[in-house]
Amino acid sequence: MSIKTILITGGAGFIGSTVIRHALKHTHLRIINIDALTYAGNLASLELDPKNQNHTFIHANICQQDLIQKAFDTYQPDAIMHLAAESHVDRSISAPLEFLTTNVMGTGILLETSRDYWSNLPPDRKASFRFHHISTDEVFGSLPEKGLFHEESPYQPNSPYSASKAASDHLVRSWHKTYELPIIITNCSNNYGPYQFPEKLIPFTILNALRGNPIPIYGKGEQIRDWLYVEDHARALLDVLHNGIVGETYAIGGRSEKQNIVVAQDICNLLMELAPEKAPSSGHYADLITHVTDRPGHDTRYAINSDKIEETLHWKPQENFKSGLTKTVQWYLQNQQWWDNILSGKYRLARPQTE
Ligand SMILES: NC(=O)c1ccc[n+]([C@@H]2O[C@H](COP(=O)([O-])OP(=O)(O)OC[C@H]3O[C@@H](n4cnc5c(N)ncnc54)[C@H](O)[C@@H]3O)[C@@H](O)[C@H]2O)c1
């Protein structure tokens, strides 16, 4: 049996909506999208064609077991891609319990509902069913100057966000070891690209620069992240879902390490090329960069060794940081309506930025 219907959680978020747009454009997959539409969820990110029969949206919280159960019974998915999460480190520092509810309890509810559904499938569908858990490299903690995270890296989460994601990874693994639920886990580095909520470092910097606001950078901005263009991540996720080995983990990264301060400077330089007319009166967008007190427990460096997915599934990023960042800055310049609708609501770029 091949995978035809996928239940995606968090499909109105940044990465989930990219996976769905990609799947609807390039495949015949039928997508059942479950999302609670928290502050981070936005159906406008899906660019939905109302005539497209291959997408069904269910407004539900993954902690609502009755609604999740009903979605399984009604749509009979062949696979789950679990992306729904509270995903912002700074929010996890100010309100950690929400992270435990969605990321830990929500994942547990989804696993248990999946197990119940999967154990009653006929043998051929049972064999091809997949529970794909989408996670982060932040579960591995912080790297020194040298070395890369890989599939066997020890878990050492440092923030409530990464600890809640680590807990969810452990639950997923244990449902495989204990119940043989056919799971796959992916741990990915920092994503960037169109439709990212403006609290994350790259859109935060672009939008503050365009509005002439200070661009706050934590500490000296020397923290290093390995950036991956979100459409490359979406392709990787679908490759892993279809061709990955049950029970295994895949580390996904962009081989594109940058210090936060360099990311901010690159954005300012691109804006000078693409939107010189909006530059501040001082002359350069980079004049807006302001250093602020560092975040507690701030990880120094993340970077991924993605040999396994590159060698076994022949996936490679198609964008390098320069091409991906140029596309991203152009997208934010051309899609002001999308971010205006967000900024005019509750969220007003008042928070410190993070990656
Ligand atoms: N953004 C990154 O750089 C990155 C990197 C690696 C892994 N990840 C992981 O990928 C996944 C998606 O990340 P993202 O950046 O798209 O996040 P996001 O915050 O943009 O989107 C999360 C989505 O989940 C939904 N959601 C939140 N709580 C929910 C709940 N209880 N029930 C149902 N829906 C709920 C939100 O409405 C939103 O649409 C997360 O699991 C995250 O940990 C993200």
The ligand as a Tripos MOL2 file, in Angstrom:
@<TRIPOS>MOLECULE
LIG
   44    48     1     0     0
SMALL
NO_CHARGES

@<TRIPOS>ATOM
      1 N1         10.9110   26.7270   12.6870 N.am      1 LIG1
      2 C1         12.0390   26.0330   12.8030 C.2       1 LIG1
      3 O1         13.1270   26.5560   12.5500 O.2       1 LIG1
      4 C2         11.9890   24.5750   13.1780 C.ar      1 LIG1
      5 C3         13.1460   23.8110   13.0450 C.ar      1 LIG1
      6 C4         13.0990   22.4390   13.3660 C.ar      1 LIG1
      7 C5         11.9200   21.8700   13.8040 C.ar      1 LIG1
      8 N2         10.8100   22.6440   13.9440 N.ar      1 LIG1
      9 C6          9.5660   21.9710   14.4010 C.3       1 LIG1
     10 O2          8.6810   21.9730   13.2920 O.3       1 LIG1
     11 C7          7.3360   22.1000   13.7440 C.3       1 LIG1
     12 C8          6.6680   23.2730   13.0620 C.3       1 LIG1
     13 O3          7.4110   24.4680   13.3520 O.3       1 LIG1
     14 P1          6.9350   25.8800   12.7900 P.3       1 LIG1
     15 O4          8.1190   26.7740   12.7750 O.co2     1 LIG1
     16 O5          6.1300   25.6850   11.5560 O.co2     1 LIG1
     17 O6          5.9690   26.3260   13.9860 O.3       1 LIG1
     18 P2          4.8270   27.4250   13.9920 P.3       1 LIG1
     19 O7          4.8120   27.9540   15.3830 O.co2     1 LIG1
     20 O8          4.9800   28.3670   12.8500 O.co2     1 LIG1
     21 O9          3.4900   26.5940   13.7180 O.3       1 LIG1
     22 C9          2.9150   25.7300   14.6730 C.3       1 LIG1
     23 C10         1.5000   25.4140   14.2270 C.3       1 LIG1
     24 O10         0.9480   24.4840   15.1790 O.3       1 LIG1
     25 C11        -0.3440   24.9400   15.5500 C.3       1 LIG1
     26 N3         -0.5900   24.4900   16.9220 N.ar      1 LIG1
     27 C12         0.0450   24.9010   18.0550 C.ar      1 LIG1
     28 N4         -0.4620   24.2700   19.1290 N.ar      1 LIG1
     29 C13        -1.4260   23.4210   18.6680 C.ar      1 LIG1
     30 C14        -2.2900   22.4960   19.2750 C.ar      1 LIG1
     31 N5         -2.2810   22.2910   20.6050 N.pl3     1 LIG1
     32 N6         -3.1430   21.7740   18.4990 N.ar      1 LIG1
     33 C15        -3.1620   21.9700   17.1590 C.ar      1 LIG1
     34 N7         -2.3840   22.8640   16.5190 N.ar      1 LIG1
     35 C16        -1.5210   23.5690   17.2670 C.ar      1 LIG1
     36 C17        -0.3050   26.4550   15.4170 C.3       1 LIG1
     37 O11        -1.6040   27.0110   15.2500 O.3       1 LIG1
     38 C18         0.5790   26.6340   14.1890 C.3       1 LIG1
     39 O12        -0.1860   26.6280   13.0140 O.3       1 LIG1
     40 C19         7.4140   22.2460   15.2640 C.3       1 LIG1
     41 O13         7.1350   20.9830   15.8320 O.3       1 LIG1
     42 C20         8.8490   22.6660   15.5330 C.3       1 LIG1
     43 O14         9.2740   22.1910   16.7900 O.3       1 LIG1
     44 C21        10.8130   23.9820   13.6310 C.ar      1 LIG1
@<TRIPOS>BOND
     1     1     2 1
     2     2     3 2
     3     2     4 1
     4     4     5 ar
     5     4    44 ar
     6     5     6 ar
     7     6     7 ar
     8     7     8 ar
     9     8     9 1
    10     8    44 ar
    11     9    10 1
    12     9    42 1
    13    10    11 1
    14    11    12 1
    15    11    40 1
    16    12    13 1
    17    13    14 1
    18    14    15 2
    19    14    16 1
    20    14    17 1
    21    17    18 1
    22    18    19 2
    23    18    20 1
    24    18    21 1
    25    21    22 1
    26    22    23 1
    27    23    24 1
    28    23    38 1
    29    24    25 1
    30    25    26 1
    31    25    36 1
    32    26    27 ar
    33    26    35 ar
    34    27    28 ar
    35    28    29 ar
    36    29    30 ar
    37    29    35 ar
    38    30    31 1
    39    30    32 ar
    40    32    33 ar
    41    33    34 ar
    42    34    35 ar
    43    36    37 1
    44    36    38 1
    45    38    39 1
    46    40    41 1
    47    40    42 1
    48    42    43 1
@<TRIPOS>SUBSTRUCTURE
     1 LIG1         1 GROUP 0 **** ****
